[in-house]
């Protein structure tokens, strides 16, 4: 694996309690109905899948890295990936536009004008979004809300290490988000913004959440938003802003179906534990998204897909007709990786 985010195990878990937590006031921002909560479809669905497809290309020069990045993204098997996704019975997908690698899996008018070579020529995100939507399922785009790690892009976005308000960065980043939102339009049903932490470089009290949301909804006024401050991983059970539509709900480990932070060792989970957890969360109007590993070519491990298929059948998810993947009994337990506080995928293979 050449830098694509890859867990060493089958699945990690994100908890996303929806309308019972972070139910945003419907009249706060324009374009929403006062009768129906934007995120209601999550609590009515089966469950979601999330993958962190992140490429750190090889090369000694910017040109070589851009070429290698495009070769990798061009090799992503979208039809195969969509077949795997649809076979599980999941009702939504969260897919990374980018995170911390300096490269984004979709062209962007703002960034391409400011700093060419950091977005793919193939619009992988939109291809996948259209494929997800074609079967009546939902698509959510993943982006950080900050730009601390990729220093090569600091100048283009106006990111300053000595300005915790990020006064220059924020308007530029809203333009970046808005460009993607207009590009994806109604094919993007929501956004999951990472990196909204209480850290010195850009504490979350300084984020203009309303402007982030307005940018994210430029192409789809009904798009839902969540902002991740570490959530359950760092003991945060309340939304970071009352304007978000659903709680980011990041968790790394479970003990007796209880959400826990990153201080515990890696765990194994059998089907019964995950099914019982999923049913319990759904019973109170919540939703769960399972974060799976993915290869450079867009392949999710068969063991992960097989377990998601079993979960989908157990709760009556609307999976496409498929032949269930057979795995050995020794492969049936899936381990949940423990990560450091922050993003669920900060460690690249």
C-alpha positions in Angstrom: 0.0 0.0 0.0 1.4 3.3 -1.1 0.1 5.6 1.6 -3.6 4.9 1.2 -5.2 4.8 4.6 -5.4 1.2 5.6 -6.3 -0.3 9.0 -4.6 -3.5 9.9 -7.9 -5.1 10.8 -11.5 -5.5 9.6 -13.5 -2.6 11.0 -13.5 0.5 13.2 -16.7 2.0 14.4 -18.2 5.5 14.4 -21.3 6.1 16.5 -23.6 8.7 15.0 -26.6 9.3 17.2 -28.8 11.5 15.1 -31.9 13.4 16.0 -31.7 12.5 19.7 -28.5 14.5 19.8 -27.5 17.7 17.9 -30.9 18.4 16.5 -30.2 21.7 14.8 -32.8 24.5 14.9 -34.5 24.2 11.5 -35.1 27.9 11.1 -31.5 28.9 11.9 -30.2 28.6 8.3 -32.0 29.0 5.1 -33.3 26.3 2.8 -34.7 23.8 5.3 -38.2 22.7 6.2 -39.6 23.5 9.6 -41.6 20.2 9.6 -38.8 17.7 8.9 -35.4 17.3 10.4 -32.7 17.1 7.8 -31.0 14.0 9.3 -34.2 12.0 9.8 -33.2 9.7 7.0 -30.3 8.4 9.0 -32.4 7.2 11.9 -34.8 5.6 9.5 -32.1 3.8 7.6 -30.1 0.6 8.3 -26.5 1.7 9.0 -23.7 3.5 7.1 -20.2 2.6 5.9 -17.2 4.9 5.9 -13.9 4.5 4.2 -10.7 6.7 4.4 -9.3 6.6 0.9 -6.2 8.7 1.3 -3.2 8.6 -1.1 0.3 9.9 -0.2 1.9 9.6 -3.7 5.5 8.7 -4.3 8.0 10.9 -6.2 10.9 13.3 -5.8 9.3 16.3 -7.4 5.8 17.9 -7.3 5.3 16.7 -10.9 6.2 13.1 -10.1 4.0 13.1 -7.0 1.0 14.5 -9.0 1.5 11.9 -11.7 1.7 9.1 -9.2 -1.4 10.4 -7.4 -3.4 10.5 -10.6 -2.2 6.9 -11.6 -3.4 5.7 -8.2 -6.8 7.4 -8.3 -7.3 6.3 -12.0 -6.8 2.7 -10.8 -9.7 2.9 -8.3 -12.3 0.3 -9.3 -15.6 2.2 -8.8 -17.9 -0.5 -10.1 -16.3 -3.1 -7.8 -16.4 -0.8 -4.8 -20.1 0.0 -5.4 -20.9 -3.7 -5.7 -19.3 -4.3 -2.3 -21.1 -1.3 -0.7 -24.5 -2.3 -2.1 -24.1 -5.9 -1.0 -24.0 -5.0 2.6 -27.4 -3.4 3.0 -25.9 -0.1 4.2 -28.0 3.0 3.4 -25.3 5.6 3.3 -21.6 6.0 2.6 -19.1 8.5 4.0 -16.1 8.9 1.7 -13.0 11.1 2.0 -12.5 14.0 -0.3 -9.1 14.3 1.4 -7.3 14.6 4.7 -3.8 15.6 5.7 -2.0 14.1 2.7 -2.0 17.4 0.6 -4.0 15.6 -2.1 -7.7 15.5 -2.8 -9.7 12.8 -4.7 -11.7 15.3 -6.7 -10.8 18.4 -8.8 -11.6 21.7 -7.1 -11.9 25.1 -8.9 -10.6 27.1 -6.0 -7.5 24.9 -5.2 -6.7 24.2 -8.8 -6.4 27.9 -9.5 -4.3 28.6 -6.3 -2.1 25.5 -6.2 -2.4 23.1 -9.2 -1.4 19.5 -8.9 -3.1 18.7 -5.6 -6.4 17.4 -6.8 -7.1 14.4 -9.0 -7.9 14.8 -12.7 -10.6 12.1 -12.2 -13.6 13.2 -10.1 -13.5 10.0 -8.1 -15.8 11.4 -5.3 -18.5 12.5 -7.7 -18.4 9.2 -9.6 -18.9 7.3 -6.3 -21.6 9.7 -5.2 -23.5 9.2 -8.4 -23.2 5.5 -8.1 -24.5 5.5 -4.5 -27.4 7.8 -5.4 -28.4 5.7 -8.4 -29.5 2.9 -6.1 -31.5 5.2 -3.8 -28.8 5.4 -1.1 -27.2 8.5 0.4 -23.7 9.9 0.1 -21.8 12.0 2.7 -18.4 13.8 1.9 -15.6 13.8 4.5 -13.3 16.8 4.9 -11.3 18.2 7.8 -12.4 21.7 8.9 -8.7 22.7 9.3 -5.4 22.5 7.4 -2.7 22.1 10.1 -0.9 19.1 8.8 -0.4 19.7 5.0 2.1 22.6 5.2 2.6 22.7 1.5 -0.9 24.1 1.2 -0.7 26.7 4.0 0.1 29.6 1.7 -2.6 28.8 -0.8 -5.3 28.7 1.9 -3.9 31.5 4.1 -3.3 29.1 7.1 -1.1 30.7 9.8 0.3 28.9 12.8 0.4 32.2 14.8 -3.3 33.1 14.3 -5.7 30.9 16.3 -8.6 32.7 14.7 -7.4 31.7 11.2 -9.0 34.9 9.9 -7.4 34.5 6.4 -7.8 30.8 6.2 -11.5 30.5 6.9 -12.9 32.5 4.0 -10.6 30.6 1.6 -11.6 27.3 3.0 -15.3 28.2 2.7 -14.7 28.9 -1.0 -12.9 25.5 -1.3 -15.9 23.7 0.3 -18.4 25.8 -1.7 -16.7 24.8 -4.9 -17.0 21.1 -4.0 -20.6 21.5 -2.9 -21.6 23.2 -6.2 -19.7 20.5 -8.1 -21.5 17.6 -6.3 -24.9 19.2 -6.1 -27.8 17.0 -5.1 -25.5 13.9 -5.4 -24.0 14.9 -2.0 -26.4 14.4 0.9 -24.2 15.6 3.7 -20.8 16.5 5.1 -18.7 15.1 8.0 -16.1 17.7 9.0 -13.2 16.5 11.1 -10.6 18.4 13.2 -12.8 20.7 15.2 -10.7 20.3 18.3 -9.9 22.4 21.3 -6.3 22.9 20.2 -4.2 26.1 20.3 -3.7 26.4 16.5 -7.4 26.7 15.7 -9.7 26.1 18.7 -13.2 25.2 17.8 -14.6 28.3 19.5 -13.1 30.3 16.6 -14.8 28.3 13.8 -17.6 30.2 12.1 -19.8 27.1 11.9 -22.6 29.0 10.1 -20.3 29.9 7.2 -19.0 26.3 7.0 -22.6 25.1 6.8 -23.6 27.7 4.2 -20.7 26.6 2.0 -21.5 23.0 2.4 -25.1 23.6 1.4 -24.3 25.8 -1.6 -25.1 22.8 -4.0 -27.7 21.1 -1.9 -29.7 23.1 0.7 -30.9 19.8 2.3 -27.3 18.5 3.0 -26.7 17.5 6.6 -23.6 18.5 8.5 -21.6 17.2 11.5 -18.4 18.6 13.1 -16.1 16.3 14.9 -14.3 17.4 18.1 -13.2 13.9 19.0 -16.7 13.2 20.4 -16.9 10.0 22.5 -13.2 9.3 22.1 -12.4 12.3 24.2 -15.5 12.3 26.4 -17.5 14.7 24.4 -21.2 13.7 24.3 -22.7 17.1 23.3 -22.5 18.6 19.8 -19.7 21.1 19.3 -22.3 23.4 17.7 -26.1 23.5 18.0 -26.1 24.2 14.2 -25.0 20.7 13.2 -27.6 18.2 12.1 -26.1 15.0 13.5 -23.5 14.2 16.0 -20.1 13.2 14.6 -20.0 10.5 17.4 -16.4 9.2 16.8 -15.6 6.1 18.9 -12.8 3.6 18.7 -13.6 0.8 21.1 -16.5 -0.9 22.7 -16.8 -2.7 26.0 -20.1 -4.5 26.7 -21.7 -2.3 24.0 -20.4 0.9 25.7 -18.6 3.5 23.7 -15.1 4.1 25.0 -12.1 6.3 24.2 -8.7 5.3 22.8 -7.2 4.2 26.1 -8.2 0.6 25.8 -6.3 -2.1 23.9 -7.5 -3.4 20.5 -10.7 -5.3 20.7 -12.5 -8.1 18.8 -16.2 -8.1 18.1 -18.4 -10.9 17.0 -21.6 -10.5 15.0 -23.9 -10.7 18.1 -22.3 -7.7 19.8 -22.4 -5.5 16.8 -26.0 -6.5 15.9 -27.2 -5.9 19.5 -25.4 -2.5 19.5 -26.9 -1.5 16.2 -30.4 -2.5 17.2 -30.1 -0.7 20.5 -28.9 2.5 18.9 -31.7 2.4 16.3 -34.3 1.8 19.0 -33.6 5.3 20.4 -33.6 7.0 17.0 -29.9 6.8 16.4 -27.7 5.6 13.6 -24.3 3.9 13.3 -21.6 4.2 10.6 -18.9 1.5 10.4 -15.5 2.6 9.2 -13.8 0.0 7.0 -10.3 -0.4 5.5 -9.8 0.1 1.8 -7.0 -0.5 -0.6 -5.4 1.7 -3.3 -7.7 0.1 -5.9 -10.9 0.6 -3.8 -11.2 -3.0 -2.5 -12.6 -3.5 1.0 -11.4 -6.8 2.7 -13.8 -9.7 2.2 -13.9 -10.4 5.9 -15.2 -6.9 6.5 -17.8 -7.0 3.8 -18.9 -10.5 4.9 -19.6 -9.2 8.4 -21.5 -6.2 7.1 -23.6 -8.5 5.0 -24.5 -10.5 8.0 -25.4 -7.3 9.9 -27.5 -6.1 7.0 -29.4 -9.4 6.8 -29.9 -9.3 10.6 -31.7 -6.0 10.5 -33.3 -6.3 7.1 -31.1 -3.9 5.2 -31.9 -3.5 1.5 -28.8 -5.3 0.1 -28.5 -6.0 -3.6 -28.8 -9.6 -4.5 -25.5 -11.2 -4.0 -23.8 -14.4 -3.0 -22.6 -14.0 0.6 -18.9 -14.0 1.0 -17.7 -17.1 2.8 -14.9 -16.8 5.4 -13.5 -19.3 7.8 -14.6 -19.4 11.4 -11.3 -18.0 12.5 -11.9 -14.9 10.4 -15.4 -14.2 11.8 -14.4 -12.0 14.7 -13.4 -8.5 13.6 -11.0 -6.4 15.6 -11.5 -2.7 16.1 -8.3 -0.7 15.9 -7.4 1.8 18.7 -6.2 5.1 17.4 -5.0 8.3 19.0 -7.4 11.1 19.7 -8.6 12.9 16.6 -9.3 11.3 13.2 -10.1 7.6 13.1 -7.5 7.2 10.4 -4.4 9.2 11.1 -2.0 6.2 10.7 -1.1 5.4 7.1 0.3 2.1 6.0 
